[in-house]
């Protein structure tokens, strides 16, 4: 039986895991800085506008983001897949795929802003309970226009393994947002000043990522890549099917997970949205070291599955889950033990009701982080529809419970329902993915 030293040595010599960690380290470093800035600006914002105002800011941001997600095709995944299949031998096909993705994303972004503009009065009445806030919804929605090709551009940088550029831009965006929120705090601004800070940060991020991706494409595909005609794109039906599946997955997530603050605003009040958002912000501290693993892991899973290296795939999944479990138990446990005084200390006594929601959400998001590879594995196995199906089926039950129980029992019940949804949907998908890999290892024709 191997001792701890032999195990650590074996892990250190695992080139696949080291490559994931190296690429993750760029994003991890930026996430540390960005999270610190975000944490600080959140404290300032809550103390400036109160829990009610923070709930309103969250509601506006969530609504605008969800209108965009309703139409988006998660182009980063599409671009990563098509560039990985086409480079380096089929540059024209790669260029046509990127061009198609960017044009599609730009059109959907324009459509999303138009829809948001038309729905703003309705959203203000239903969620904010105040028609006068409608212009604020429209104002924040400007980020849809300044991030026309953000997802496609992010996919280009991921495929090129330029996680360092993504990290640098994220840090600058966070610094800009935090700086403007600090200015709003010092000048005693209000909700609109906080929204302005987020619009400025998001605008910079969208433009900078787009410029970085364009430069990378010039290097990979040549400076005239954008003139390649779309007709050279092969397997158009396959690409459309993949885009549709990613859109469906995004839509399901939008309905059953990303719209939780909106359900709470409609069924209860923006105050409870504020409690829920504060709890989520603290849970983000647990997810902070883990989020950077997702896309580097996806890139390596796609490679090992594509080469039918099933033992390597299983080993990578096992080790990534072990690392994330250690972080979840360490950081999450510390947060659970100290949160009862940390929440009122940071945000004020009025924010204490967020603590029990924090404990409940730690269970669901901690589990989701340990098995964060569940969907990337199914994508790599060519089964993008399976996570969508499971999320939809479990999500129907989740929504039924939300509209049945939350109006009477409030935000803590909603937190429990969301955690249950994460455990069951991700658990089922992860189990199915592992089974598929193990079956394929034994019988290559079984999947």
C-alpha positions as a printed Julia matrix, in Angstrom:
447×3 Matrix{Float64}:
   0.0    0.0     0.0
   1.41   3.39   -0.99
   2.24   5.91    1.71
   1.4    9.65    1.61
   4.8   10.51    0.12
   4.4    8.01   -2.72
   0.87   9.22   -3.41
   1.99  12.86   -3.58
   4.9   11.9    -5.82
   2.57  10.0    -8.15
   0.2   12.97   -8.32
   3.06  15.37   -8.98
   4.23  13.25  -11.9
   0.73  13.17  -13.39
   1.29  15.43  -16.41
  -2.43  15.65  -17.18
  -3.31  16.85  -13.69
  -0.37  19.25  -13.63
  -1.53  20.8   -16.91
  -5.02  21.31  -15.48
  -3.58  22.87  -12.34
  -1.19  25.1   -14.29
  -3.94  26.47  -16.52
  -6.26  26.74  -13.52
  -3.63  28.69  -11.59
  -4.0   31.7   -13.91
  -7.74  31.83  -13.26
  -7.26  31.0    -9.59
  -4.93  33.94   -9.05
  -7.32  36.32  -10.78
 -10.27  34.85   -8.89
  -8.53  35.47   -5.57
  -8.0   39.12   -6.42
 -11.42  39.53   -8.04
 -13.19  37.83   -5.14
 -11.41  40.04   -2.64
 -12.48  43.13   -4.55
 -16.01  41.8    -5.04
 -16.26  40.92   -1.36
 -15.18  44.4    -0.35
 -17.47  46.15   -2.82
 -20.39  44.0    -1.65
 -19.84  45.15    1.92
 -19.72  48.79    0.82
 -22.81  48.4    -1.35
 -24.9   46.78    1.39
 -23.86  49.41    3.92
 -24.62  52.13    1.36
 -28.09  51.07    0.17
 -29.08  48.49    2.8
 -30.31  44.92    2.35
 -33.38  46.19    0.45
 -31.28  48.17   -2.03
 -28.87  45.27   -2.49
 -31.82  43.01   -3.2
 -33.03  45.47   -5.83
 -29.58  45.62   -7.47
 -29.49  41.8    -7.51
 -32.97  41.65   -9.04
 -32.08  44.06  -11.85
 -28.79  42.31  -12.65
 -30.44  38.88  -12.58
 -33.27  39.91  -14.88
 -30.99  41.46  -17.5
 -28.58  38.52  -17.39
 -31.38  35.99  -17.7
 -32.94  37.67  -20.72
 -29.56  37.27  -22.4
 -29.16  33.66  -21.24
 -32.56  32.82  -22.64
 -31.26  33.46  -26.15
 -27.57  32.64  -25.8
 -26.08  29.46  -27.22
 -23.16  29.34  -24.71
 -20.82  29.97  -27.62
 -17.66  29.41  -25.57
 -18.4   25.67  -25.5
 -19.22  25.63  -29.21
 -16.0   27.44  -30.12
 -13.8   25.25  -27.89
 -15.24  22.12  -29.47
 -14.99  23.27  -33.09
 -11.51  24.78  -32.79
 -10.3   21.62  -31.05
 -11.63  19.52  -33.93
 -10.33  21.73  -36.76
  -6.89  22.99  -35.65
  -4.18  22.91  -36.79
  -4.92  21.22  -40.13
  -8.27  22.78  -41.11
  -7.84  26.5   -40.55
 -10.52  27.61  -42.99
 -13.08  25.41  -41.28
 -11.98  26.71  -37.87
 -12.31  30.31  -39.1
 -15.78  29.64  -40.49
 -16.86  28.08  -37.19
 -15.65  31.07  -35.14
 -17.2   33.53  -37.58
 -20.53  31.7   -37.42
 -20.43  31.68  -33.63
 -19.64  35.39  -33.37
 -22.3   36.46  -35.87
 -24.91  34.31  -34.16
 -24.0   35.63  -30.73
 -24.06  39.26  -31.9
 -27.54  38.85  -33.37
 -28.89  37.16  -30.25
 -27.38  39.89  -28.05
 -29.15  42.58  -30.07
 -32.4   40.62  -29.84
 -31.93  40.18  -26.09
 -31.54  43.91  -25.51
 -34.64  44.64  -27.57
 -36.65  42.16  -25.49
 -35.27  43.57  -22.24
 -36.21  47.11  -23.32
 -39.79  46.03  -24.02
 -40.15  44.0   -20.81
 -38.58  46.54  -18.44
 -41.91  48.06  -17.23
 -43.35  44.6   -16.56
 -40.2   43.52  -14.68
 -40.24  46.69  -12.59
 -43.83  46.07  -11.52
 -43.51  42.33  -10.86
 -40.06  42.06   -9.29
 -39.12  45.48   -7.95
 -42.74  46.38   -7.07
 -41.98  49.89   -8.38
 -42.64  51.02  -11.97
 -40.22  53.93  -11.57
 -37.29  51.48  -11.54
 -37.97  50.45  -15.18
 -35.26  52.79  -16.59
 -32.73  51.09  -14.3
 -33.46  47.73  -15.93
 -32.92  49.29  -19.37
 -29.74  51.04  -18.25
 -28.07  47.93  -16.86
 -29.11  46.03  -19.98
 -26.59  48.08  -21.97
 -24.03  45.41  -21.05
 -25.74  43.17  -23.61
 -24.63  45.58  -26.33
 -21.07  45.99  -25.01
 -20.62  42.21  -24.76
 -21.84  41.29  -28.24
 -19.29  38.5   -28.82
 -18.09  37.88  -25.27
 -18.85  34.15  -25.1
 -17.35  33.36  -28.51
 -14.25  35.37  -27.66
 -13.87  33.58  -24.32
 -14.1   30.26  -26.16
 -11.28  31.34  -28.49
  -9.02  32.16  -25.55
  -9.92  28.9   -23.8
  -9.18  26.85  -26.92
  -5.85  28.66  -27.3
  -5.07  27.96  -23.59
  -4.76  31.72  -23.0
  -6.23  31.54  -19.54
  -3.64  34.12  -18.5
  -5.37  36.76  -20.65
  -8.78  35.88  -19.26
  -7.35  36.17  -15.76
  -5.75  39.58  -16.31
  -8.88  41.06  -17.86
 -11.05  39.7   -15.03
  -8.81  41.37  -12.46
  -8.94  44.75  -14.23
 -12.73  44.49  -14.55
 -13.05  43.76  -10.82
 -10.77  46.66   -9.94
 -12.79  49.05  -12.1
 -16.09  47.96  -10.58
 -14.74  48.08   -7.03
 -13.23  51.53   -7.62
 -16.51  53.02   -8.83
 -18.47  51.41   -5.97
 -15.95  52.88   -3.51
 -16.49  56.27   -5.13
 -20.27  55.81   -4.83
 -19.85  54.94   -1.15
 -17.71  58.0    -0.44
 -20.07  60.26   -2.38
 -23.14  58.64   -0.77
 -24.64  57.5    -4.05
 -27.55  55.11   -4.43
 -28.7   52.08   -6.39
 -28.12  53.78   -9.77
 -24.49  54.54   -8.86
 -23.9   50.88   -8.02
 -25.47  49.78  -11.3
 -23.22  52.25  -13.14
 -20.15  50.66  -11.54
 -21.2   47.22  -12.79
 -21.98  48.53  -16.28
 -18.51  50.11  -16.54
 -16.78  46.94  -15.38
 -18.79  44.65  -17.65
 -18.27  46.95  -20.63
 -14.51  46.89  -20.19
 -14.55  43.12  -19.81
 -16.58  42.53  -22.97
 -14.45  44.82  -25.14
 -11.1   43.61  -23.75
 -11.94  39.91  -24.15
 -13.08  40.58  -27.72
  -9.84  42.41  -28.62
  -7.68  39.68  -27.03
  -9.57  36.96  -28.91
  -9.21  38.83  -32.21
  -5.44  39.06  -31.73
  -5.27  35.37  -30.88
  -7.3   34.44  -33.95
  -4.96  36.47  -36.15
  -2.09  34.39  -34.81
  -3.84  31.03  -35.08
  -5.75  31.46  -38.35
  -4.05  34.35  -40.12
  -5.05  38.0   -40.32
  -7.69  37.39  -42.99
  -9.56  34.66  -41.08
 -12.72  36.77  -40.91
 -12.97  36.83  -44.72
 -13.37  33.03  -44.95
 -16.85  32.3   -46.38
 -19.33  30.56  -44.1
 -20.04  27.94  -46.74
 -16.75  26.12  -45.96
 -18.11  25.23  -42.52
 -18.5   21.43  -42.41
 -21.16  19.52  -40.49
 -23.43  22.52  -40.16
 -26.23  20.36  -38.8
 -23.93  18.92  -36.13
 -22.83  22.38  -35.05
 -26.42  23.61  -34.96
 -27.41  20.6   -32.86
 -24.57  21.24  -30.4
 -25.52  24.93  -30.19
 -29.15  24.0   -29.57
 -28.2   21.61  -26.79
 -26.03  24.2   -25.07
 -28.88  26.72  -25.4
 -31.33  24.22  -23.93
 -28.96  23.51  -21.06
 -28.57  27.23  -20.44
 -32.32  27.73  -20.6
 -32.96  24.93  -18.11
 -30.35  26.38  -15.75
 -31.92  29.8   -16.2
 -35.34  28.5   -15.19
 -34.39  26.18  -12.33
 -31.28  27.88  -10.88
 -30.36  31.32  -12.22
 -33.83  32.81  -11.79
 -34.05  32.01   -8.07
 -33.66  35.7    -7.03
 -36.47  36.64   -9.41
 -38.81  33.98   -7.99
 -38.01  35.25   -4.52
 -38.66  38.86   -5.56
 -41.99  37.95   -7.15
 -43.2   35.66   -4.35
 -41.78  37.59   -1.4
 -39.76  40.84   -1.51
 -36.4   42.32   -2.52
 -35.42  42.19    1.16
 -35.41  38.4     1.11
 -33.56  38.58   -2.2
 -30.95  40.59   -0.34
 -30.56  37.92    2.37
 -30.31  35.19   -0.25
 -27.74  37.12   -2.3
 -25.58  37.79    0.77
 -25.57  34.06    1.53
 -24.62  33.27   -2.07
 -21.82  35.84   -1.94
 -20.28  34.09    1.06
 -20.7   30.66   -0.53
 -18.72  32.08   -3.46
 -15.71  32.09   -1.12
 -15.89  28.3    -1.09
 -16.26  28.14   -4.87
 -13.43  30.62   -5.41
 -10.57  28.09   -5.61
 -12.74  25.62   -7.54
 -14.27  27.52  -10.47
 -10.91  27.8   -12.3
 -10.76  24.0   -12.58
 -13.86  23.71  -14.76
 -12.66  24.75  -18.22
  -9.07  23.44  -18.01
 -10.57  20.14  -16.83
 -13.04  20.18  -19.76
 -10.18  20.71  -22.21
  -8.25  17.73  -20.82
 -11.34  15.5   -20.53
 -12.15  16.23  -24.17
  -8.6   15.21  -25.12
  -8.51  11.94  -23.14
 -12.0   10.91  -24.22
 -11.23  11.78  -27.83
  -8.17   9.51  -27.68
 -10.16   6.82  -25.81
  -7.8    6.96  -22.83
 -10.41   5.77  -20.35
  -8.09   5.01  -17.45
  -6.57   8.49  -17.71
 -10.04  10.01  -17.79
 -11.13   8.18  -14.63
  -7.91   9.06  -12.85
  -8.27  12.73  -13.74
 -11.88  12.85  -12.52
 -10.98  11.08   -9.29
  -8.1   13.41   -8.51
  -9.92  16.61   -9.42
 -12.81  15.59   -7.14
 -10.41  14.77   -4.32
  -8.75  18.17   -4.55
 -12.05  20.01   -4.66
 -13.48  17.99   -1.74
 -10.51  18.99    0.43
 -11.11  22.67   -0.37
 -14.88  22.43    0.2
 -14.45  20.8     3.61
 -11.73  23.21    4.71
 -13.15  26.52    3.5
 -16.82  25.59    3.84
 -16.33  24.22    7.34
 -14.52  27.36    8.44
 -17.23  29.55    6.96
 -19.98  27.54    8.66
 -18.28  27.88   12.05
 -17.58  31.61   11.81
 -20.5   32.87    9.73
 -22.76  33.59   12.71
 -20.58  36.57   13.66
 -18.95  37.23   10.29
 -22.21  38.19    8.56
 -23.32  40.92   11.0
 -19.72  42.1    11.45
 -19.28  42.69    7.73
 -22.75  43.74    6.59
 -24.42  44.99    9.78
 -26.81  43.42   12.27
 -29.7   43.65    9.8
 -27.96  41.08    7.57
 -27.83  38.26   10.19
 -30.82  36.38    8.67
 -28.51  35.5     5.75
 -26.47  33.1     7.96
 -28.9   30.13    8.05
 -29.3   30.41    4.27
 -25.51  30.26    4.01
 -25.43  26.94    5.9
 -28.08  25.42    3.67
 -26.5   26.6     0.4
 -23.08  25.27    1.43
 -24.44  21.72    1.14
 -25.71  22.03   -2.42
 -22.96  24.18   -3.89
 -20.26  22.18   -2.09
 -21.56  18.97   -3.64
 -21.8   20.64   -7.06
 -18.18  21.79   -6.8
 -16.83  18.34   -5.96
 -18.48  16.92   -9.08
 -18.1   20.03  -11.26
 -16.86  17.86  -14.12
 -20.28  16.19  -14.56
 -21.46  18.19  -17.58
 -18.05  18.6   -19.31
 -17.69  14.81  -19.17
 -21.03  14.26  -20.88
 -20.14  16.87  -23.52
 -16.86  15.08  -24.21
 -18.72  11.76  -24.49
 -20.97  13.27  -27.15
 -24.05  13.26  -24.92
 -24.82  16.97  -24.42
 -28.54  16.28  -24.09
 -28.29  14.07  -21.01
 -27.45  16.81  -18.45
 -30.25  18.9   -19.96
 -32.75  16.08  -19.54
 -31.81  15.38  -15.92
 -31.72  19.07  -14.99
 -35.16  19.54  -16.57
 -36.74  16.54  -14.84
 -35.36  17.4   -11.4
 -36.05  21.07  -12.11
 -39.77  20.44  -12.63
 -39.94  19.03   -9.11
 -37.87  21.93   -7.8
 -40.15  24.57   -9.35
 -43.24  22.84   -8.01
 -41.81  22.92   -4.5
 -40.77  26.57   -4.85
 -44.2   27.85   -5.85
 -45.91  25.58   -3.31
 -43.76  26.19   -0.23
 -41.83  29.45   -0.6
 -44.78  31.91   -0.4
 -45.52  30.56    3.1
 -42.05  29.62    4.37
 -39.73  32.13    2.67
 -36.12  32.25    1.57
 -34.73  29.49    3.83
 -37.07  26.95    2.28
 -36.04  28.19   -1.15
 -32.36  27.72   -0.21
 -33.09  24.13    0.87
 -34.95  23.38   -2.37
 -32.08  24.77   -4.47
 -29.5   22.72   -2.56
 -31.58  19.59   -3.06
 -31.84  20.3    -6.77
 -28.05  20.62   -7.09
 -27.37  17.38   -5.2
 -29.84  15.27   -7.15
 -29.33  16.67  -10.68
 -25.54  16.76  -10.52
 -25.31  13.46   -8.66
 -27.32  11.62  -11.31
 -25.36  13.16  -14.2
 -21.97  12.44  -12.59
 -22.97   8.82  -11.9
 -24.11   8.34  -15.51
 -20.91   9.84  -16.89
 -18.7    7.61  -14.73
 -20.72   4.56  -15.73
 -20.34   5.43  -19.41
 -16.55   5.76  -19.11
 -16.23   2.49  -17.16
 -18.45   0.66  -19.63
 -16.43   2.05  -22.53
 -13.21   0.93  -20.89
 -14.49  -2.65  -20.64
 -16.36  -2.71  -23.95
 -15.55   0.06  -26.46
 -18.87  -0.5   -28.25
 -21.02  -0.17  -25.13
 -21.55   3.64  -25.29
